[in-house]
């Protein structure tokens, strides 16, 4: 009977885990709807295939083609469209371009605040075809609007559609809209659709300068069928340097909104594999569900005041979809749990249900298991990176077999936990072992009280454990009955935390398997009445076998293939001043593509002034001197250079002599630029711009740009030592080079300047 109860408990746990994941996103329907007013997945996919055939980054020929396609589709619906062409400069890392936003507006029946539907249509430079990021958002809005208009209903609120440009370059289309377009003042709420991978559930993340209670209650009132969100992510997100288009609306216009973004299969993000074929169809349906339910609700609700002075804890919860309660409950709940804990300790000792010695001994396996799970998860991944050095070339930090590794480490951690506790199987009173986990969980809840109240739902497992503790103190149930009851009581805990164990390494990279390992150990400790066995169990052996199997399978699938391509890079750097030239690569492990340039004579390390600005500040791993090709650089004319008082005024114009995609301006010494303008767009709204050595401006040439004009004022005694790097993505097609193309098992490395010619020269100022 004990074995039966144990097996039944394991089956219940597995069932709840499956349930928790199945509730995260919709399944593909068995039958297709024929109603014109329903969202059609086929229509959305038709659009997606058309707009994601080729890379369409800002300034490319296909960028204009995708723009024309979206405009045509909006006009087919009877909507009047507008292209907002505006130079914009990002305020955080000073990047700019001339953005071309696509706009349309559906007139509402009342003169109230408008609802903005937002996504972007540019793909990441230079090889991503942008099916998920953010083609998925574009087609969700296109098909969602078509279905909405088919109802022939007039909304109360205006509905503004903004398919922004140049999001990938620094949220520049959104910046251009917020800074310059008159419609900004009309907007009451933003729904933004984004992607940072090609699959998985779509998470809701709020953007607000205030508190979240009104936004949360309105989001739930819209009745999304698969709401996926929690206030821990909300608390963390508010402390991060957020970088979606919605952030611009919140920061610069104080407009609230929702991000709907999926993050799984992160290895496809910003790569040539972000394709129509690889986008998870269920994920697209999840985005569609958010759009259709939110659009139907917010098009007719009051958007005039969604600010609040109250924050709520919220988390996905069985049956009710989402549990919510105010932040103000967090402290009283913790105090209540602490008092109950002390009372149960008192009665437990008084009734001889627990012993002080047993309780103290219970800290040993619990703390040891936390340390072991954390350490083995952390150093285990470090070891795997040494065994498989090619993983370091996947800058996402999430490998193609990443999900296999997550499963492998889950089983490995469970084996560690079962093995650790097996040394304490002679413990006379099982209930002694639950005291240490409850104490540590209470301590964690106390530590997050000040800065992370969004994690307030961590008290839920504590109350469950306290109930089980109380049952152990006041009732004399048989162990098998207590095990089944404990398993049933922990269903909400399993439901909440199973997806989180996967989410951390998926969202933050496999180096954060350590977080999942520690979390598993913490939960296991509370659930010790479920897992405790007097004898070494079959589960110990099974978890060990599964850990070995999945680690072995991950190793077997650690290579690259046509479906899971190896990222690699070659860049040509020409110094027009000293007439030297080099090839550089960002690859740690060389392959047949990179070895046609780099060999034993290559030099490890980077080249001065050669790196362009990148997300990960990546530097060349190898470089090699090559022939100077004398590729023509841009003409630079100084149209103004005059001194008035203590200030020197300059205006210079950079005119490319070939197809150039990006200009990066580097300073060799600290400077302060005053009234800095780029193509008449004020940088930092005219505030002084002080910067140390390095890149002080990145400008991507859009389709409307023929040249770039910089004007600024400096102190007349300030030394200007500038370098211009001009970048073009034509290394593989330029007639000066004969580099063999990649095989089908390779692709350009994302997040770095790649397949590029970089011409570097000093500016004579």
FENTABEL-V923153 format. One record per residue. N is the residue number from 1. RES is the residue in three letters. SS is DSSP state (hx for helix, st for strand, lp for the rest). OMEGA is omega in whole degrees, 0 to 359 (NA if undefined). NEAR is the number of other ideal C-beta (glycine too) atoms within 8 Angstrom. Layout:
n=[N,N]
res=[RES,RES]
ss=[SS,SS]
omega=[OMEGA,OMEGA]
near=[NEAR,NEAR]
This chain:
n=[1,2,3,4,5,6,7,8,9,10,11,12,13,14,15,16,17,18,19,20,21,22,23,24,25,26,27,28,29,30,31,32,33,34,35,36,37,38,39,40,41,42,43,44,45,46,47,48,49,50,51,52,53,54,55,56,57,58,59,60,61,62,63,64,65,66,67,68,69,70,71,72,73,74,75,76,77,78,79,80,81,82,83,84,85,86,87,88,89,90,91,92,93,94,95,96,97,98,99,100,101,102,103,104,105,106,107,108,109,110,111,112,113,114,115,116,117,118,119,120,121,122,123,124,125,126,127,128,129,130,131,132,133,134,135,136,137,138,139,140,141,142,143,144,145,146,147,148,149,150,151,152,153,154,155,156,157,158,159,160,161,162,163,164,165,166,167,168,169,170,171,172,173,174,175,176,177,178,179,180,181,182,183,184,185,186,187,188,189,190,191,192,193,194,195,196,197,198,199,200,201,202,203,204,205,206,207,208,209,210,211,212,213,214,215,216,217,218,219,220,221,222,223,224,225,226,227,228,229,230,231,232,233,234,235,236,237,238,239,240,241,242,243,244,245,246,247,248,249,250,251,252,253,254,255,256,257,258,259,260,261,262,263,264,265,266,267,268,269,270,271,272,273,274,275,276,277,278,279,280,281,282,283,284,285,286,287,288,289,290,291,292,293,294,295,296,297,298,299,300,301,302,303,304,305,306,307,308,309,310,311,312,313,314,315,316,317,318,319,320,321,322,323,324,325,326,327,328,329,330,331,332,333,334,335,336,337,338,339,340,341,342,343,344,345,346,347,348,349,350,351,352,353,354,355,356,357,358,359,360,361,362,363,364,365,366,367,368,369,370,371,372,373,374,375,376,377,378,379,380,381,382,383,384,385,386,387,388,389,390,391,392,393,394,395,396,397,398,399,400,401,402,403,404,405,406,407,408,409,410,411,412,413,414,415,416,417,418,419,420,421,422,423,424,425,426,427,428,429,430,431,432,433,434,435,436,437,438,439,440,441,442,443,444,445,446,447,448,449,450,451,452,453,454,455,456,457,458,459,460,461,462,463,464,465,466,467,468,469,470,471,472,473,474,475,476,477,478,479,480,481,482,483,484,485,486,487,488,489,490,491,492,493,494,495,496,497,498,499,500,501,502,503,504,505,506,507,508,509,510,511,512,513,514,515,516,517,518,519,520,521,522,523,524,525,526,527,528,529,530,531,532,533,534,535,536,537,538,539,540,541,542,543,544,545,546,547,548,549,550,551,552,553,554,555,556,557,558,559,560,561,562,563,564,565,566,567,568,569,570,571,572,573,574,575,576,577,578,579,580,581,582,583,584,585,586,587,588,589,590,591,592,593,594,595,596,597,598,599,600,601,602,603,604,605,606,607,608,609,610,611,612,613,614,615,616,617,618,619,620,621,622,623,624,625,626,627,628,629,630,631,632,633,634,635,636,637,638,639,640,641,642,643,644,645,646,647,648,649,650,651,652,653,654,655,656,657,658,659,660,661,662,663,664,665,666,667,668,669,670,671,672,673,674,675,676,677,678,679,680,681,682,683,684,685,686,687,688,689,690,691,692,693,694,695,696,697,698,699,700,701,702,703,704,705,706,707,708,709,710,711,712,713,714,715,716,717,718,719,720,721,722,723,724,725,726,727,728,729,730,731,732,733,734,735,736,737,738,739,740,741,742,743,744,745,746,747,748,749,750,751,752,753,754,755,756,757,758,759,760,761,762,763,764,765]
res=[UNK,UNK,UNK,UNK,UNK,UNK,UNK,UNK,UNK,UNK,UNK,UNK,UNK,UNK,UNK,UNK,UNK,UNK,UNK,UNK,UNK,UNK,UNK,UNK,UNK,UNK,UNK,UNK,UNK,UNK,UNK,UNK,UNK,UNK,UNK,UNK,UNK,UNK,UNK,UNK,UNK,UNK,UNK,UNK,UNK,UNK,UNK,UNK,UNK,UNK,UNK,UNK,UNK,UNK,UNK,UNK,UNK,UNK,UNK,UNK,UNK,UNK,UNK,UNK,UNK,UNK,UNK,UNK,UNK,UNK,UNK,UNK,UNK,UNK,UNK,UNK,UNK,UNK,UNK,UNK,UNK,UNK,UNK,UNK,UNK,UNK,UNK,UNK,UNK,UNK,UNK,UNK,UNK,UNK,UNK,UNK,UNK,UNK,UNK,UNK,UNK,UNK,UNK,UNK,UNK,UNK,UNK,UNK,UNK,UNK,UNK,UNK,UNK,UNK,UNK,UNK,UNK,UNK,UNK,UNK,UNK,UNK,UNK,UNK,UNK,UNK,UNK,UNK,UNK,UNK,UNK,UNK,UNK,UNK,UNK,UNK,UNK,UNK,UNK,UNK,UNK,UNK,UNK,UNK,UNK,UNK,UNK,UNK,UNK,UNK,UNK,UNK,UNK,UNK,UNK,UNK,UNK,UNK,UNK,UNK,UNK,UNK,UNK,UNK,UNK,UNK,UNK,UNK,UNK,UNK,UNK,UNK,UNK,UNK,UNK,UNK,UNK,UNK,UNK,UNK,UNK,UNK,UNK,UNK,UNK,UNK,UNK,UNK,UNK,UNK,UNK,UNK,UNK,UNK,UNK,UNK,UNK,UNK,UNK,UNK,UNK,UNK,UNK,UNK,UNK,UNK,UNK,UNK,UNK,UNK,UNK,UNK,UNK,UNK,UNK,UNK,UNK,UNK,UNK,UNK,UNK,UNK,UNK,UNK,UNK,UNK,UNK,UNK,UNK,UNK,UNK,UNK,UNK,UNK,UNK,UNK,UNK,UNK,UNK,UNK,UNK,UNK,UNK,UNK,UNK,UNK,UNK,UNK,UNK,UNK,UNK,UNK,UNK,UNK,UNK,UNK,UNK,UNK,UNK,UNK,UNK,UNK,UNK,UNK,UNK,UNK,UNK,UNK,UNK,UNK,UNK,UNK,UNK,UNK,UNK,UNK,UNK,UNK,UNK,UNK,UNK,UNK,UNK,UNK,UNK,UNK,UNK,UNK,UNK,UNK,UNK,UNK,UNK,UNK,UNK,UNK,UNK,UNK,UNK,UNK,UNK,UNK,UNK,UNK,UNK,UNK,UNK,UNK,UNK,UNK,UNK,UNK,UNK,UNK,UNK,UNK,UNK,UNK,UNK,UNK,UNK,UNK,UNK,UNK,UNK,UNK,UNK,UNK,UNK,UNK,UNK,UNK,UNK,UNK,UNK,UNK,UNK,UNK,UNK,UNK,UNK,UNK,UNK,UNK,UNK,UNK,UNK,UNK,UNK,UNK,UNK,UNK,UNK,UNK,UNK,UNK,UNK,UNK,UNK,UNK,UNK,UNK,UNK,UNK,UNK,UNK,UNK,UNK,UNK,UNK,UNK,UNK,UNK,UNK,UNK,UNK,UNK,UNK,UNK,UNK,UNK,UNK,UNK,UNK,UNK,UNK,UNK,UNK,UNK,UNK,UNK,UNK,UNK,UNK,UNK,UNK,UNK,UNK,UNK,UNK,UNK,UNK,UNK,UNK,UNK,UNK,UNK,UNK,UNK,UNK,UNK,UNK,UNK,UNK,UNK,UNK,UNK,UNK,UNK,UNK,UNK,UNK,UNK,UNK,UNK,UNK,UNK,UNK,UNK,UNK,UNK,UNK,UNK,UNK,UNK,UNK,UNK,UNK,UNK,UNK,UNK,UNK,UNK,UNK,UNK,UNK,UNK,UNK,UNK,UNK,UNK,UNK,UNK,UNK,UNK,UNK,UNK,UNK,UNK,UNK,UNK,UNK,UNK,UNK,UNK,UNK,UNK,UNK,UNK,UNK,UNK,UNK,UNK,UNK,UNK,UNK,UNK,UNK,UNK,UNK,UNK,UNK,UNK,UNK,UNK,UNK,UNK,UNK,UNK,UNK,UNK,UNK,UNK,UNK,UNK,UNK,UNK,UNK,UNK,UNK,UNK,UNK,UNK,UNK,UNK,UNK,UNK,UNK,UNK,UNK,UNK,UNK,UNK,UNK,UNK,UNK,UNK,UNK,UNK,UNK,UNK,UNK,UNK,UNK,UNK,UNK,UNK,UNK,UNK,UNK,UNK,UNK,UNK,UNK,UNK,UNK,UNK,UNK,UNK,UNK,UNK,UNK,UNK,UNK,UNK,UNK,UNK,UNK,UNK,UNK,UNK,UNK,UNK,UNK,UNK,UNK,UNK,UNK,UNK,UNK,UNK,UNK,UNK,UNK,UNK,UNK,UNK,UNK,UNK,UNK,UNK,UNK,UNK,UNK,UNK,UNK,UNK,UNK,UNK,UNK,UNK,UNK,UNK,UNK,UNK,UNK,UNK,UNK,UNK,UNK,UNK,UNK,UNK,UNK,UNK,UNK,UNK,UNK,UNK,UNK,UNK,UNK,UNK,UNK,UNK,UNK,UNK,UNK,UNK,UNK,UNK,UNK,UNK,UNK,UNK,UNK,UNK,UNK,UNK,UNK,UNK,UNK,UNK,UNK,UNK,UNK,UNK,UNK,UNK,UNK,UNK,UNK,UNK,UNK,UNK,UNK,UNK,UNK,UNK,UNK,UNK,UNK,UNK,UNK,UNK,UNK,UNK,UNK,UNK,UNK,UNK,UNK,UNK,UNK,UNK,UNK,UNK,UNK,UNK,UNK,UNK,UNK,UNK,UNK,UNK,UNK,UNK,UNK,UNK,UNK,UNK,UNK,UNK,UNK,UNK,UNK,UNK,UNK,UNK,UNK,UNK,UNK,UNK,UNK,UNK,UNK,UNK,UNK,UNK,UNK,UNK,UNK,UNK,UNK,UNK,UNK,UNK,UNK,UNK,UNK,UNK,UNK,UNK,UNK,UNK,UNK,UNK,UNK,UNK,UNK,UNK,UNK,UNK,UNK,UNK,UNK,UNK,UNK,UNK,UNK,UNK,UNK,UNK,UNK,UNK,UNK,UNK,UNK,UNK,UNK,UNK,UNK,UNK,UNK,UNK,UNK,UNK,UNK,UNK,UNK,UNK,UNK,UNK,UNK,UNK,UNK,UNK,UNK,UNK,UNK,UNK,UNK,UNK,UNK,UNK,UNK,UNK,UNK,UNK,UNK,UNK,UNK,UNK,UNK,UNK]
ss=[lp,hx,hx,hx,hx,hx,hx,hx,hx,hx,hx,hx,hx,hx,hx,hx,hx,hx,hx,hx,hx,hx,lp,lp,lp,lp,lp,lp,lp,lp,lp,lp,lp,lp,lp,lp,lp,lp,lp,lp,hx,hx,hx,hx,hx,hx,hx,hx,hx,hx,hx,lp,lp,lp,lp,lp,lp,lp,lp,lp,hx,hx,hx,hx,hx,hx,hx,hx,hx,hx,hx,hx,hx,hx,hx,hx,lp,lp,lp,lp,st,st,st,st,st,st,st,st,st,lp,lp,lp,lp,lp,st,st,st,st,st,st,st,st,st,st,st,st,lp,lp,lp,lp,lp,lp,lp,st,st,st,st,st,st,st,lp,lp,lp,lp,lp,lp,lp,lp,lp,lp,hx,hx,hx,hx,hx,hx,hx,hx,hx,hx,hx,hx,hx,hx,hx,hx,hx,hx,hx,lp,lp,lp,lp,lp,lp,lp,lp,lp,st,st,st,st,st,st,lp,lp,hx,hx,hx,lp,lp,hx,hx,hx,hx,hx,hx,hx,hx,hx,lp,hx,hx,hx,hx,hx,st,st,st,st,st,st,st,st,st,lp,lp,lp,st,st,st,st,st,st,st,st,st,lp,lp,lp,lp,lp,hx,hx,hx,hx,hx,hx,hx,hx,hx,lp,lp,lp,lp,lp,lp,lp,lp,st,hx,hx,hx,hx,hx,hx,hx,hx,hx,lp,lp,lp,lp,lp,hx,hx,hx,hx,hx,hx,hx,hx,hx,lp,lp,lp,st,st,st,st,st,st,st,st,lp,hx,hx,hx,lp,lp,lp,lp,lp,lp,lp,lp,lp,lp,lp,lp,hx,hx,hx,hx,hx,hx,hx,hx,hx,hx,hx,hx,hx,hx,hx,hx,hx,hx,lp,lp,lp,lp,lp,lp,lp,lp,lp,lp,lp,lp,lp,st,st,st,st,st,st,lp,lp,lp,st,st,st,st,st,st,lp,hx,hx,hx,hx,hx,hx,hx,hx,hx,hx,hx,hx,hx,hx,hx,hx,hx,hx,hx,hx,hx,hx,hx,lp,lp,lp,lp,lp,hx,hx,hx,hx,hx,hx,hx,hx,hx,hx,hx,hx,hx,hx,hx,hx,hx,hx,hx,hx,hx,hx,hx,hx,hx,hx,hx,hx,hx,hx,hx,hx,lp,hx,hx,hx,hx,hx,lp,lp,lp,lp,lp,lp,lp,lp,hx,hx,hx,hx,hx,hx,hx,hx,hx,hx,hx,hx,hx,hx,hx,hx,hx,hx,hx,hx,hx,lp,lp,lp,lp,lp,lp,lp,hx,hx,hx,hx,hx,hx,hx,hx,hx,hx,hx,hx,hx,hx,hx,hx,hx,hx,lp,lp,lp,lp,lp,hx,hx,hx,hx,hx,hx,hx,hx,hx,hx,hx,hx,hx,hx,hx,hx,hx,hx,hx,hx,hx,hx,lp,lp,lp,lp,hx,hx,hx,hx,hx,hx,hx,hx,hx,hx,hx,lp,hx,hx,hx,hx,hx,hx,hx,hx,hx,hx,hx,hx,hx,hx,hx,hx,hx,hx,lp,hx,hx,hx,hx,hx,hx,hx,hx,hx,hx,hx,hx,hx,hx,hx,hx,hx,lp,hx,hx,hx,hx,lp,lp,lp,lp,lp,lp,hx,hx,hx,hx,hx,hx,hx,hx,hx,hx,hx,hx,hx,hx,hx,hx,hx,hx,hx,lp,lp,lp,lp,lp,lp,lp,lp,lp,st,st,st,lp,lp,st,st,st,st,st,lp,lp,lp,lp,st,st,st,st,st,st,lp,lp,lp,lp,lp,lp,lp,lp,hx,hx,hx,lp,lp,lp,lp,lp,lp,st,st,lp,lp,lp,lp,lp,lp,lp,lp,lp,lp,lp,lp,lp,lp,lp,lp,lp,st,st,st,st,st,lp,lp,lp,lp,lp,lp,lp,lp,st,st,st,st,st,st,st,st,st,st,lp,lp,st,st,st,st,st,st,st,st,st,lp,lp,lp,lp,lp,lp,st,st,st,st,st,st,lp,lp,lp,st,st,st,st,st,st,st,st,lp,lp,st,st,hx,hx,hx,hx,lp,lp,st,st,st,lp,lp,st,st,st,st,st,st,st,lp,lp,lp,lp,lp,lp,lp,st,st,st,st,st,st,st,st,lp,lp,lp,lp,lp,lp,st,st,st,st,st,st,st,lp,lp,lp,lp,lp,lp,lp,lp,lp,lp,lp,lp,lp,lp,lp,lp,lp,st,st,st,lp,lp,lp,lp,lp,lp,lp,st,st,st,st,st,st,st,st,lp,lp]
omega=[178,179,179,180,180,180,180,178,179,179,177,180,179,178,180,177,178,179,182,180,181,179,186,180,182,173,178,181,179,179,180,178,178,180,180,182,177,175,180,177,180,178,181,180,176,177,184,180,182,185,183,179,182,175,182,177,182,178,180,179,181,176,179,180,178,176,181,181,181,178,180,181,176,180,175,179,181,181,175,185,178,171,176,179,189,173,181,180,175,187,184,181,171,173,183,171,170,184,177,182,176,185,172,183,175,185,177,183,183,179,185,179,185,173,180,171,192,166,180,185,178,174,181,177,0,189,181,178,167,179,178,185,355,174,178,178,179,184,174,180,180,182,177,178,178,180,180,180,180,179,182,177,177,180,174,182,170,175,179,177,176,171,192,179,169,174,184,183,181,178,192,177,177,178,179,180,184,183,194,187,184,181,183,184,181,192,177,183,180,170,184,183,187,178,175,181,181,180,179,179,176,182,173,176,181,171,178,175,181,180,193,193,180,178,181,181,178,177,180,177,176,175,172,184,182,178,179,183,169,187,173,176,179,181,179,184,181,181,180,173,188,184,167,178,182,180,180,180,180,186,189,182,179,180,180,177,178,165,171,188,175,191,183,188,185,181,178,186,177,180,176,179,175,193,176,185,188,177,178,182,178,177,178,176,178,175,180,179,176,184,187,179,181,180,180,182,188,176,184,181,182,181,186,181,178,177,182,176,181,174,180,165,177,182,176,188,183,176,183,179,181,175,180,171,186,173,183,178,190,181,177,179,179,179,179,179,179,179,178,180,180,179,180,175,180,181,180,179,181,182,179,176,174,177,180,179,180,179,180,177,181,178,186,181,183,181,178,182,177,181,181,180,179,184,182,177,182,184,175,178,176,179,180,177,176,179,182,184,179,178,182,177,175,190,177,185,178,187,180,178,183,180,177,178,179,179,180,182,174,179,178,179,178,177,178,182,180,180,180,182,179,178,180,183,178,178,185,182,182,185,176,188,182,184,181,178,179,180,182,178,176,179,178,179,177,183,180,188,186,190,185,179,175,176,183,179,175,177,183,178,180,179,176,180,177,177,178,176,180,178,179,182,190,182,180,179,172,185,181,178,179,180,181,180,179,179,180,180,181,179,178,179,179,182,182,194,180,177,180,179,176,188,185,178,176,185,186,180,185,175,180,168,179,179,179,180,179,180,177,180,180,181,179,181,178,184,182,175,178,190,186,177,178,181,175,189,175,181,177,180,183,180,177,179,180,178,180,181,184,175,177,180,177,178,179,182,184,181,182,183,177,181,179,193,177,176,177,189,169,179,174,181,180,176,185,180,182,175,176,180,181,163,177,175,177,185,173,178,181,181,183,179,182,182,175,176,191,181,183,180,180,182,177,177,190,180,181,175,185,184,171,185,181,183,185,182,183,179,179,175,178,169,183,179,181,181,176,186,179,176,186,178,183,170,180,180,177,185,179,174,184,180,176,183,181,186,175,181,179,170,179,183,178,181,181,176,177,178,180,182,188,175,176,182,185,174,180,178,182,180,172,180,180,180,183,179,173,185,178,175,182,175,180,178,176,178,176,182,179,180,176,180,179,183,178,174,171,180,176,182,177,181,181,185,172,176,181,180,175,174,183,179,178,172,188,180,183,180,179,181,187,172,177,170,176,191,173,184,187,182,186,180,181,183,178,186,177,180,179,182,177,171,182,180,183,176,177,177,178,174,177,172,191,182,193,169,179,177,185,175,179,174,180,182,NA]
near=[5,7,6,8,13,12,8,10,13,9,8,12,11,8,8,13,10,8,10,15,9,7,8,11,12,9,6,8,6,3,4,7,7,3,5,5,6,7,10,10,12,7,9,15,12,8,13,16,9,8,15,14,7,6,13,14,14,15,11,10,5,10,13,9,9,11,13,8,10,14,11,8,10,14,10,6,9,5,11,6,10,7,10,12,7,12,12,15,14,13,6,6,7,14,13,18,16,12,18,13,15,17,15,11,12,12,5,13,5,6,2,12,10,15,17,14,15,15,15,16,16,15,14,11,13,13,11,15,15,16,14,15,15,14,17,16,14,16,14,15,14,13,14,14,15,10,14,12,10,8,7,4,5,6,12,10,16,12,14,15,15,13,13,16,17,18,14,11,14,10,13,17,18,16,16,17,16,12,9,7,11,4,11,11,6,9,15,13,14,13,16,14,17,13,14,9,15,15,11,13,12,13,12,13,11,13,14,13,7,8,10,13,11,11,13,12,8,12,13,11,8,11,7,12,7,11,11,11,12,11,17,11,11,14,13,10,9,6,5,6,4,7,5,12,15,14,11,12,18,14,7,9,11,5,12,14,16,16,13,13,12,16,11,12,10,15,14,12,14,9,14,11,10,17,11,11,4,13,15,12,9,11,17,16,12,15,15,14,12,15,16,12,12,13,14,10,12,14,13,8,10,5,12,6,5,11,10,12,5,9,12,12,15,12,12,15,11,9,4,6,7,11,10,8,7,9,11,7,10,12,8,8,11,13,8,8,14,9,8,10,13,8,8,12,11,8,11,13,11,6,8,6,10,14,10,7,6,13,13,7,10,15,8,8,11,14,10,9,15,13,8,11,15,12,8,12,16,12,8,11,13,8,8,10,10,7,7,9,9,12,10,8,13,12,12,9,9,11,10,8,10,13,8,11,17,15,10,14,14,11,13,14,15,13,12,12,14,13,9,11,14,10,7,11,11,5,12,6,9,11,13,14,17,17,13,13,14,14,9,13,14,13,8,10,14,8,6,12,9,5,5,9,14,14,10,15,13,11,12,12,13,14,10,13,13,13,9,14,15,10,11,14,13,7,6,2,8,5,9,10,9,13,13,12,11,13,14,8,9,13,11,10,13,13,13,14,11,12,12,10,12,11,8,12,16,15,7,9,9,12,9,10,15,11,10,17,15,12,12,14,16,13,12,12,15,16,12,13,13,11,11,11,10,5,5,7,9,5,12,12,9,8,13,10,8,11,14,8,8,13,11,8,11,12,9,6,9,10,5,9,7,6,4,7,14,10,14,15,13,14,16,14,13,14,10,8,7,4,7,8,11,12,12,13,16,12,14,7,8,8,10,6,11,13,9,7,11,10,7,3,5,9,7,5,8,9,10,4,8,14,10,12,8,10,5,7,6,9,8,13,9,13,15,12,6,9,4,8,9,6,10,5,9,12,6,11,7,9,7,8,8,6,7,5,5,4,11,11,12,13,11,13,11,14,10,10,7,7,6,11,12,13,16,14,13,13,14,7,7,8,11,10,14,10,9,12,12,14,10,6,11,9,14,11,5,6,5,7,12,7,10,4,7,7,9,11,13,15,13,15,12,13,9,6,11,3,8,11,13,14,11,11,9,13,8,9,4,9,5,9,8,11,13,16,13,14,14,11,10,10,13,8,4,10,3,5,9,3,9,5,5,8,7,6,8,12,12,13,13,14,9,12,9,14,12,13,12,14,11,13,10,8,10,4,8]
